[in-house]
Each structure stands twice: as structure tokens, then as C-alpha cells.
Amino acid sequence: MEKIYTSELSGWDESADRVHIYKFKSEEDYKAVCNMPGWKIAEELGYRDTQPYCPGGQYERYSGEFYGNYFIVKETLALDV
């Protein structure tokens, strides 16, 4: 897969979201991951959830979904308040 776009962070208060869009280079690329859950694909691309270390700490959550020939990773950046 090839990353083709990363959005700016968008949100307010305690959280903000960003998307990372990947395009499959070939049908083989798609077949290699099409039966995997989205979070697992995101993890294999290097996106891993983090935990806050203290009250008020920052953490990230990631999820992934297929949209046609694209795979979208949604990143949520939040504060533990």
C-alpha cells in the first residue's frame, strides 16, 4: 500500500481526528489484507494505540476501514480529562 494523503488534525476540546489514506498498488496488495480486521492492518502500517500515563495525559486511538480501492486509517488524539 502507498500513503497518498494525511489530513490536518480536526477537532476541539478533549479530542481531534486525522485520516491517513492508503491506495492499494495491486490486486495482490488488496488480497493480502482483505480478510484482516481494520485495526490489525493499521497496526501493521505502524499505527498503535497508546495509553495515557497520568490524568490529563495524551493518548492515540486508531481504526481502519476499506473504501473501494482505498484503506483509511482514522487517528483520534485525545486527552484523559
Secondary structure, 3 states (H helix, E strand, C coil): CEEEEECCCEEECCEEEEEEEEECCCHHHHHHHCCCCHHHHHHHCCCCCCCCCCCCCEEEEEEEEEECCEEEEEEEEEECC
